Amino acid sequence: RFLYCVPQASMPFFFQQHKEKGQAVLIGVLFFVAGSVAVLSAITSPILRETKALSDWRGSRQSFYVGEGSAEDVTYRILNAMPVSSSETLSLLGVEVTTTIADTSGGKQITAVGNNGNLIRKNQIVLASGSGASFYYGLQTGAGGTNVANGTKIYGNIYTNGIVFMNDATIYGDVVSAGPNGYFSGNATGTVYAHTIANATIGKDAYYQSISNSTVGGTSHPGSADQPIASVDTLATTVAEWEASALAGGTISACVNGVYTVTADTVVTLGPVKIACSLKVENNVTVMLLGNVWAVGNITLGNNVIVRVDPSLGGNSVALIADNPADRINSSTIIVSNNVSFYGSGSGSSSIVLVSKNNALSIDEDGTAINYSNNAAGTEVVLFAPEGLINVSNGGTISALTAYKANMSNNSEIRYKTGLVSTLFTSGPGGGYSIGSWKEVQ
């Protein structure tokens, strides 16, 4: 027998060879892993950057919109004389907003700073101060009520202490006919509040004690309490201030047969001024208003006259007042007809307010304070006759109306402007504010 022995030296060589192959595989794997990591990093890094950018954009937008909402809320409170602190805080959707109010020489400055994880956006609103007058409704009347007919359209809300009777006309808004005698008949796209509703088509809800022959698009609320009677003449003190500001500008006494007449085909400037008699403007005249005008008599505007608020007044409005304190029954009326046009200054909610102090309606059912007709037009003109009757007819267009009684007919229109809830004038104690600017700042 033979015993075969493997040499001792051959064993290390065999294992060494396999060891070297294992190391090569390991190094290859490491290089593969490193390469894969590099490739994945190259792919995922832009995605992560885009994801972060998108997240930051979303967070920044939240800062902006929540901040703007807070600034708008504070502005609303100031414009409506509601309580508000000089610094307000709001927390919403993870955004912390601090809104501050600072007094300036011309009004107030509202600054809202929104912070969402150090993503900061800043909104700023500047309010200009002036003498304020508020017109909350497209049409408001006293106990005389409202008659609307023949294709007339009212884009806005109605509040009356009398009845609202409509025939072939539409109110694009809500209607309130207040008190126990409240009555509505006609077509309204919004909600109607009245003690009695009859022969009506209502787009939304109806609140009433009695209803008949009517269609309600929303929810009916039988047995509802009557709405409160509202004052129509809320501007008595304000009108007195407007007259005082007109008087302070001087007096025109060049009257012929009790009338100061402007008929030349030209541009004239008026105001602030008191005219010691009636005012008559006709035949293609353009009137630029630099302040309030008070005529101690009647005001007549006709035949393609244009009336504008001078651009230098910015967002302020101007009043044209017909008021003869010695005779408010036979005088103090306003007649507007034949393509007269009204324009504000072009800034903010600047408008023209036609004021009649005539009160003939108290003794004569047909006594008219303001007669506005024949394509007289202006979405920046307000009619105000708290003790009288206003007639708007034959294509007349206005932005708001307040009177003891109102008749509208023959395709006339009201197109209410929301800025009229805080209309400013150049005179008075600074009772209101208008929005001068609204923007994002650094």
Phi, psi and omega in degrees: 000146178242140176255115181266127181243132175280136182298142180300326186288339183284336180297308178300325181295321181294311180290326179298320182296316178291326179297317181293322177296321179297319179295321179297318178297317180298316180297320178298318178297317180298316177298321179297315179298315180299318179296318179298317179299318180297317179295314179299320178296318179297327180281316188279332183301310177299324179296316179296320179296317179295321178297317179294319179297319179295319178296317179296320179298316179296316180295322178294318178297321177297319177301318182294309187288322177292320176297318179294322178297319179294317179298320179295320179297315180296319178298316179302318181295320180292314182297332182254018175055040178262155181299137177202141180274163179291342176219122180242143178241149180216135176236120183205132178056033180081002180261132175255123182239133172244121181245123182244150179241124180238135175284138176237174181295333182251003181159240181219152176237123182251124181235124179245123180249113179262133183231115178236092182061045181068013170266103193252132173230143185233126176249146182221132177238131178251125179253132176262138183266159179181186177279126190260150170217136185244130174239100189276344186233153173298321179218126177227132179225161176274211184294344179293337175079193187221131173241125183231130187207167167057062173079008179289144179232134178239112178262088184158183182261156177242137171227122181221150174269001179240206181271159170239113180241125184235143178219113181057050180210163183222138172253117179267073182169197181266159179228132171238119171248103195277162174081176183291342178262009181301136185211135176228134174217124180146204186239121177226136181278343183260215180262144181241134175240118178199148177300317180233132175238131181213142176052051186235152169240116188240126185286326183243234186271165177225130179241124190197168168260327182220140179216144178207145174049046185226155177244129181242119182283334180256230183256136176270140182233076179294152179076015181288147179292147177292145177285152185288148173294135182245143178291138177269319183268075178269359186245021182303313179293321181296316178299321176299322177293321178297318178295321178295321179292325176294316179299322180296338179276356181114175183231133172263123182241008182281068184260139175242117184055039176079015182223135169261116190247135173236111183232354183294147179282081189203183175251127178236154176248142178221146171094154349290136184199150170254131176255124190283016180201198177286158179242132178228122180233124184216167166063073169067017177282140171253122181254122175260119184266122178256001180175182182292145180237126180242114176260125179275071184163221180259162172236127178235125179234127182200166173061071171065025175288143174243130179240124183231149166277130181299135182303336181295344180275359177060229183277005181284155177252171183225144178252137168251115190245127171254108184207109172250096184304336181280343181204092178261008177261312181261354183229192177067032180255164176230131176237124179233124183203164172061069168065034172283139182236141180239139180219143171283194182281345186097357180243141175053222181256029180307130183215175174243130179250120175267117185247124173243129177262013179296137180231030181300335181300336181291340179236346183222120184299335182258004180294121186251129178275313179228127174243115189236112191207177173055061175064021168298134192217146173171120173273012177230037178226137180241137176255131185223113177216079190294342180245010187225185180259135173245128174250126174238124186209168172054057174080011178293137180235132179220173178258337178193159181214133173227126183202169172291323179213146180222138171239131177230136184203169171056062172062028173279165185217149164243127175238094187291139176252128183298334180296347182288353176287350178210069181276131185253150179231167185279352183241172173100184189274012180076049185276001183206179181222151170236158181279115179276318178205157181211109185202168173272139180235165180284000000 
